[in-house]
Amino acid sequence: MMFRWLKRYMPRSLYGRAFLILLLPVISLLLVVSVVSAQRLFEGVTRQMTVSAAREVQLLLDADDPAPMASALSIAMRPAGDEEVPAAHVRTWYDVTGYVLISELEAQLPELLAVDLSHPRFAALYLKDEDGPVRMTLDRRRFSASNPHQLFVNMLFFGILMTLIAYVYLRNQLRPITRLARAAEAFGRGRTVPYRPSGANEVRAAGSAFLDMRARIDRQIEQRTLMLSGVSHDLRTPLTRLKLSLEMLDDQEEREPMLRDVRDMEKLLDAFLDFARGAAEGEAAPVDPAALVRRIVDDCARSQIPVTLHEISGSGTVPLRPVAIRRAVDNLIGNAVRYGTRAEVSMTLSDRALRIRIEDDGPGIPEDRIEEALRPFTRLEPSRNQDKGPGVGLGLSIAMDIARAHGGSLRLSRSPRLGGLCADLVIGR
């Protein structure tokens, strides 16, 4: 609960989160080691070396003739004027050992007046003497370790190197997961892409489970299609014989109602078969949805169906099963003209999705019953009833099933222009 606000700043991809999990410990380790090294290693070494250098300086101050000894110790020593002595110690802000050096010199040398550490290679010490202030110049390497930044450079270099090596290995471990995600996403959109389990044992187990699930679903769809196809074929034969027998009846008034019932039964069988087939025909291929929608509307116009093309926006191709999409749009158009006087079709293609909209001027569907209307074998009363023609409530279910097979959805709402039902077939790109 306390860290929920961090979610908006976290990476969304698996690679980004894995890299963050890998990088944070490395950075934390580098910071901890740097601080400990600076405090323990550099400070300790600087104190020891400063104490040794302070003893040499004190030895020079106590000597009667310090010149030969200063030459032997490589210390430059000369008198300094009062105006030359700094008013305070001089140290650059990035000198991490300068503070330790100055504090240790103050403790070891009571005669110390000031320390000048402005030069990167030398340290100037100003001390009191009997004859006046004295300036001693010593090599800075006598007070602290030389090149202290090398430790930080080495830590940074090898930290980055090991991070890159670990990322390469981590990416190889994450690649099977992304392949599994792409295969699952493609299957959800109605496409079957080649996939072979690989990677760690857990990822292989998940991949094998996905392949088993995909095979079971494909087998179930195939069995359902074959079963209903067989039932449809077996029923068509007696229906055809019954239809021929009715055609031979002389009493037309008695014959026509029975023929109409036979035709309704054939339409019901076609509806069952369409529902069983769903989006099973063929593989998805790049299709121009604008041309497909125009062709559907033109075919409806030739069949005397009151459908008009309202608007087409966008251009391009989308991977679709054209036979299945045509069946879905035909079902939605048939549903629209059955309960309204006219229907209008629109198509919008954007960078993110394809939307095919069918609107009618009928009574529509109440919002609280939209979910119920999408269920198979469901008919709504009184707006959609048996008096409006044959059917078993499969038109919307077939369209929704086809949309889901393409990774999309079917959305029902009230038409803002015509006042009836607005059915949106939305498919992501």
C-alpha positions in Angstrom: 0.0 0.0 0.0 2.8 2.4 0.8 4.7 1.9 -2.4 1.7 1.8 -4.8 2.7 5.2 -6.2 5.9 3.6 -7.5 4.0 1.5 -10.0 3.6 4.3 -12.4 7.4 4.7 -12.6 8.2 1.0 -13.0 9.0 -0.5 -16.4 6.1 -2.3 -18.1 8.1 -4.8 -20.1 9.6 -8.0 -18.6 13.1 -7.0 -20.0 12.9 -3.6 -18.3 11.9 -5.0 -14.9 14.5 -7.8 -15.0 17.2 -5.3 -15.9 16.0 -3.1 -13.0 16.2 -6.1 -10.6 19.7 -6.8 -11.9 20.9 -3.2 -11.8 19.7 -2.1 -8.4 21.8 -4.5 -6.4 24.9 -3.7 -8.5 24.5 0.0 -7.9 23.8 -0.5 -4.2 26.9 -2.7 -3.9 29.1 -0.1 -5.7 27.9 2.7 -3.4 28.4 0.7 -0.2 31.9 -0.5 -1.2 32.8 3.1 -2.3 31.7 4.6 1.0 33.4 1.9 3.1 36.6 2.1 1.0 36.7 5.9 1.3 36.1 5.8 5.1 38.2 2.8 6.0 40.9 2.4 3.4 41.7 6.0 2.3 41.2 7.6 5.8 43.3 4.9 7.5 46.1 5.0 5.0 46.1 8.8 5.0 46.3 9.0 8.8 49.3 6.6 8.9 51.2 8.4 6.1 50.4 11.8 7.6 51.7 10.8 11.0 55.0 9.7 9.3 55.3 12.9 7.3 54.5 15.0 10.4 57.3 13.4 12.4 59.7 14.3 9.6 58.5 17.9 9.6 58.9 18.0 13.4 62.4 16.6 13.1 63.3 19.5 10.7 61.8 22.1 13.0 63.9 20.7 16.0 67.2 20.5 14.0 69.9 23.2 14.4 70.8 22.9 10.7 67.7 21.6 8.8 69.0 22.2 5.3 71.0 18.9 4.8 68.2 16.9 6.4 65.5 18.6 4.3 67.5 17.8 1.2 67.8 14.1 2.3 64.0 14.0 3.0 63.1 15.7 -0.3 61.4 18.5 1.5 61.6 22.1 0.2 62.0 24.5 3.1 62.2 28.2 3.0 61.2 31.3 5.1 57.7 32.7 4.4 56.4 36.2 5.0 53.5 37.0 7.2 51.5 38.1 4.2 52.2 34.8 2.4 50.6 32.6 5.1 46.9 31.8 4.3 44.3 32.9 6.7 42.8 29.4 6.7 43.5 26.0 5.4 43.1 25.7 1.6 41.4 22.5 0.2 39.5 21.7 -3.0 36.0 20.3 -2.6 36.8 17.0 -4.4 39.8 16.2 -2.2 38.3 13.3 -0.2 41.5 12.8 1.9 42.3 16.5 2.5 40.1 16.8 5.6 41.8 13.8 7.3 45.2 15.1 6.3 44.6 18.6 7.8 43.0 17.3 11.0 45.9 14.9 11.6 48.6 17.6 10.9 46.9 19.8 13.4 47.0 17.1 16.0 50.7 16.2 15.4 52.2 19.7 14.8 51.3 22.4 17.3 53.4 24.9 15.3 51.1 24.5 12.2 49.7 27.8 10.9 48.0 26.7 7.7 47.9 24.0 5.0 47.6 24.7 1.3 46.3 21.7 -0.7 45.3 23.7 -3.8 48.0 22.1 -5.9 47.2 18.5 -7.0 50.8 17.2 -6.6 52.2 19.2 -3.7 51.2 20.1 -0.2 52.4 23.4 1.4 52.7 23.6 5.2 53.2 26.9 7.0 54.7 26.6 10.5 55.9 28.8 13.2 59.6 29.0 13.9 61.9 31.1 16.0 63.0 33.2 13.0 59.4 33.6 11.6 57.0 31.5 9.5 58.4 28.7 7.5 57.0 27.1 4.3 57.6 23.4 3.7 56.6 21.8 0.4 56.1 18.1 0.4 55.0 15.6 -2.3 51.3 14.9 -1.9 52.0 11.2 -2.3 53.7 11.3 1.1 50.4 12.0 2.8 47.9 9.8 1.0 47.7 6.9 -1.4 48.5 7.8 -5.0 45.7 7.7 -7.6 42.9 7.0 -5.1 40.4 7.3 -8.0 41.7 4.1 -9.6 39.6 2.0 -7.1 36.4 3.8 -8.1 37.3 3.5 -11.8 37.9 -0.2 -11.5 34.8 -0.7 -9.5 32.7 1.2 -12.1 34.3 -0.5 -15.1 33.9 -4.1 -13.8 30.5 -3.3 -12.4 29.3 -2.2 -15.8 31.0 -5.1 -17.5 29.5 -7.7 -15.2 26.1 -6.1 -15.5 26.2 -6.4 -19.3 27.3 -10.0 -19.1 24.6 -10.8 -16.7 22.0 -9.0 -18.9 23.0 -11.1 -21.9 22.5 -14.3 -19.9 19.3 -12.9 -18.4 18.0 -12.0 -21.9 18.6 -15.5 -23.1 16.6 -16.8 -20.2 13.7 -14.4 -20.8 13.5 -15.0 -24.6 11.6 -18.3 -24.2 9.0 -16.4 -22.1 8.5 -13.7 -24.7 8.2 -16.4 -27.4 5.5 -18.1 -25.3 3.7 -14.8 -24.8 3.8 -14.1 -28.6 2.5 -17.6 -29.4 -0.3 -17.3 -26.9 -1.3 -13.8 -28.2 -1.3 -15.0 -31.8 -3.5 -18.0 -30.8 -5.9 -15.6 -29.1 -6.1 -13.7 -32.3 -6.9 -16.8 -34.3 -3.4 -17.5 -35.7 -1.2 -20.5 -35.1 2.5 -19.7 -35.0 5.2 -22.3 -34.7 6.4 -22.7 -31.1 8.8 -25.1 -29.4 9.3 -25.2 -25.6 12.7 -24.1 -24.6 14.5 -22.4 -21.7 14.4 -23.3 -18.0 12.4 -26.3 -16.7 9.5 -24.1 -15.5 9.3 -22.3 -18.8 9.4 -25.6 -20.7 6.6 -26.9 -18.5 4.5 -23.8 -19.2 5.2 -24.1 -23.0 4.2 -27.7 -23.0 1.0 -26.9 -21.1 0.2 -24.2 -23.7 0.8 -26.6 -26.6 -1.5 -29.2 -24.9 -4.2 -26.6 -24.3 -3.9 -25.3 -27.9 -4.2 -28.9 -29.3 -7.3 -29.6 -27.0 -9.0 -26.4 -28.1 -8.3 -27.1 -31.8 -9.5 -30.7 -31.4 -12.7 -29.5 -29.6 -13.5 -27.0 -32.3 -12.9 -29.6 -35.0 -15.1 -32.2 -33.2 -17.9 -29.6 -32.7 -17.8 -28.6 -36.3 -17.7 -32.2 -37.5 -20.6 -33.2 -35.2 -22.9 -30.4 -36.3 -21.9 -30.8 -39.9 -22.8 -34.4 -39.7 -26.1 -33.6 -38.0 -26.8 -31.0 -40.6 -26.0 -33.4 -43.4 -28.2 -36.2 -41.9 -31.1 -33.9 -41.4 -30.9 -32.3 -44.9 -31.7 -35.6 -46.6 -35.1 -36.2 -44.9 -35.9 -32.5 -45.2 -35.2 -32.6 -48.9 -37.5 -35.6 -49.3 -40.1 -33.9 -47.3 -39.8 -30.8 -49.4 -40.2 -32.8 -52.6 -43.2 -34.5 -51.2 -44.8 -31.3 -50.2 -44.2 -29.8 -53.7 -46.3 -32.7 -55.1 -49.3 -31.8 -53.0 -52.2 -30.3 -55.0 -53.7 -28.3 -52.2 -51.7 -25.1 -52.3 -53.2 -23.6 -49.1 -52.1 -26.7 -47.2 -48.7 -26.9 -48.9 -47.4 -23.4 -48.5 -47.3 -23.3 -44.6 -45.6 -26.7 -44.5 -43.0 -25.6 -47.1 -42.4 -22.4 -45.1 -41.7 -24.6 -42.0 -39.3 -26.7 -44.0 -37.4 -23.7 -45.2 -37.3 -22.3 -41.7 -35.8 -25.6 -40.5 -33.1 -25.4 -43.2 -32.3 -21.9 -42.1 -32.0 -23.1 -38.5 -29.6 -25.8 -39.6 -27.5 -23.2 -41.5 -27.4 -21.1 -38.3 -26.3 -24.1 -36.2 -23.6 -24.9 -38.8 -22.4 -21.3 -38.9 -22.2 -21.2 -35.1 -20.2 -24.4 -35.1 -17.8 -23.3 -37.8 -17.2 -19.9 -36.1 -13.9 -18.5 -37.5 -12.4 -21.9 -38.4 -12.1 -21.3 -42.1 -8.6 -20.7 -43.4 -5.7 -18.8 -42.0 -5.6 -15.1 -41.5 -4.1 -13.1 -44.4 -3.6 -9.4 -45.1 -7.0 -8.0 -46.2 -8.2 -4.5 -47.2 -11.1 -4.1 -44.9 -12.5 -1.1 -46.8 -12.8 -3.2 -50.0 -14.3 -6.0 -48.1 -17.0 -3.8 -46.5 -17.8 -2.2 -49.8 -18.2 -5.6 -51.4 -20.5 -6.8 -48.6 -22.7 -3.7 -48.9 -22.9 -4.1 -52.7 -23.9 -7.7 -52.4 -26.6 -6.8 -49.9 -27.9 -4.1 -52.3 -28.2 -6.6 -55.1 -30.1 -8.9 -52.8 -32.6 -6.0 -52.1 -31.5 -5.7 -48.5 -31.9 -2.1 -47.2 -28.2 -1.4 -46.3 -26.2 1.7 -47.1 -22.5 2.5 -46.7 -22.3 5.5 -44.3 -18.6 6.2 -43.9 -15.1 4.7 -44.5 -12.1 6.1 -42.7 -8.5 5.0 -43.0 -6.7 2.7 -45.4 -4.4 -0.2 -45.2 -4.5 -4.0 -44.6 -5.3 -6.1 -41.6 -4.7 -9.8 -41.0 -8.2 -11.2 -41.3 -10.1 -14.3 -42.2 -12.3 -12.7 -44.9 -14.9 -15.5 -45.0 -15.4 -15.4 -41.2 -15.5 -11.6 -41.1 -18.1 -11.6 -43.9 -20.2 -14.0 -42.0 -20.1 -11.8 -38.9 -21.0 -8.7 -40.8 -23.8 -10.5 -42.7 -25.2 -11.7 -39.4 -25.1 -8.2 -37.9 -26.7 -6.7 -41.0 -29.4 -9.5 -41.0 -30.1 -8.8 -37.4 -30.3 -5.0 -38.1 -32.8 -5.2 -41.0 -34.9 -7.9 -39.3 -35.7 -5.6 -36.4 -35.4 -2.2 -38.2 -36.3 -0.7 -41.5 -32.8 0.0 -42.7 -29.1 -0.5 -41.7 -26.0 1.6 -42.2 -22.4 0.3 -42.3 -19.3 2.3 -41.4 -15.6 1.3 -41.3 -12.8 3.0 -39.4 -9.2 1.9 -39.6 -6.6 3.5 -37.3 -3.1 2.6 -36.2 -4.5 0.6 -33.3 -7.7 -1.1 -34.3 -10.2 -1.9 -37.1 -13.8 -1.0 -36.3 -16.8 -2.1 -38.4 -20.0 -0.5 -37.2 -23.6 -1.6 -38.1 -26.4 0.7 -37.0 -30.2 0.3 -37.4 -33.4 2.2 -36.6 -35.0 -0.6 -34.7 -36.0 -0.8 -31.0 -32.4 -1.7 -29.9 -31.4 -3.6 -26.8 -31.7 -2.3 -23.2 -28.3 -1.8 -21.7 -29.0 -4.2 -18.8 -29.7 -7.0 -21.3 -26.8 -6.6 -23.7 -24.7 -9.3 -21.9 -27.7 -11.6 -22.1 -28.2 -10.9 -25.8 -24.6 -12.1 -26.6 -25.2 -15.5 -25.2 -26.0 -18.4 -27.6 -29.6 -19.5 -28.0 -30.9 -16.3 -26.4 -33.8 -14.3 -27.7 -35.0 -11.1 -26.1 -38.7 -10.2 -25.7 -40.6 -8.2 -26.8 -38.2 -6.3 -29.1 -36.7 -9.4 -30.7 -39.2 -12.2 -30.9 -40.1 -15.1 -33.0 -42.5 -13.0 -35.1 -39.6 -11.3 -36.7 -38.4 -14.4 -38.5 -36.8 -17.7 -37.9 -33.7 -18.0 -35.7 -32.4 -19.4 -32.5 -30.5 -16.4 -31.2 -27.1 -17.2 -32.7 -26.5 -14.2 -34.9 -24.8 -12.0 -32.3 -23.0 -15.0 -30.8 -21.5 -16.0 -34.1 -20.3 -12.4 -34.6 -18.8 -12.2 -31.1 -17.1 -15.6 -31.6 -15.5 -14.5 -34.8 -14.4 -11.2 -33.3 -12.7 -13.0 -30.4 -11.0 -15.4 -32.8 -9.4 -12.3 -34.3 -8.4 -11.0 -30.9 -11.2 -8.4 -30.9 -14.6 -7.9 -29.4 -18.2 -7.1 -30.2 -19.7 -4.1 -28.5 -23.4 -3.3 -28.5 -24.8 0.1 -27.6 -27.5 2.6 -28.6 -27.1 4.2 -32.0 -26.7 8.0 -31.6 -27.8 8.7 -35.2 -30.5 6.2 -36.0 -31.7 5.4 -32.4 -31.6 1.7 -32.8 -28.8 -0.8 -32.1 -25.2 0.0 -32.8 -23.0 -3.0 -33.1 -19.2 -2.4 -33.3 -16.9 -5.2 -34.5 -13.5 -4.1 -33.1 -10.3 -5.9 -34.0 -6.9 -4.8 -32.7 -4.0 -4.4 -35.1 
